[in-house]
C-alpha cells in the first residue's frame, strides 16, 4: 500500500506514558486470566447440571489437582467460590457475576471470529485468549460490526472472489 503524498509519517514508537499504559493493562489482564477461566468453567459445569469437582476442573483445564486446589483456595479467599466437602465447588454471587461477564465477552469474541470465517476449532482456541485482553471499547466495536452485518459482508466478499 502506497503512502499518500503529504501524509504524516506515523511515529515508530509511542511516548513512554502511552506505552506503559498498554503494558499495565496487559499485566492486569494476565493476572485475571486464570481467575476468569476457573469461574467460567465452574459456571459452565454447574449450568450443565454437573458438579464442579476438583477432579473435573483439573481434567478440563489440563492441570493437576493440587494446582486446582491452590486456585480454588485463592478463589475462595477472593469471595468468588465456596467449597462443600464431598460436594464440589459453587460460585458465590460475585463469582456468578464475574462468570456471566466472562461468558458475555467470550460469546462476543467467538461470534466476531466466526463472522470473519475463522474455523470452528480456531474460534474456540483464539476466543479463550482474546476474551481476557480485549477492552470494552473493542468488544463494543465487535458487536457493532456484527450488528451491521459483518457475517454477510464477509460471505459476500468470499463469494465475489475477495
Long-range contacts (C-beta under 8 A, 24 or more apart in sequence): 25-135, 26-133, 29-132, 29-133, 30-132, 32-132, 33-132, 34-71, 35-71, 35-74, 35-75, 35-78, 35-80, 35-98, 36-98, 36-102, 36-131, 36-132, 37-61, 37-128, 38-71, 38-72, 38-75, 39-75, 39-80, 39-81, 39-91, 39-95, 39-98, 39-99, 39-102, 40-99, 40-102, 40-103, 40-106, 42-81, 42-89, 42-90, 42-91, 42-95, 42-99, 43-91, 43-95, 43-96, 43-99, 43-100, 43-103, 44-103, 46-90, 46-91, 51-87, 51-88, 52-88, 52-89, 52-90, 53-88, 53-89, 54-88, 54-89, 57-89, 102-131, 105-131, 105-132, 105-134, 105-139, 106-131, 108-139, 108-142, 108-143, 108-146, 109-134, 109-139, 109-142, 111-142, 111-146, 112-142, 112-145, 112-146, 112-150, 114-151, 115-145, 115-146, 115-150, 115-151, 115-154, 116-150, 116-154, 117-154, 117-155, 117-158
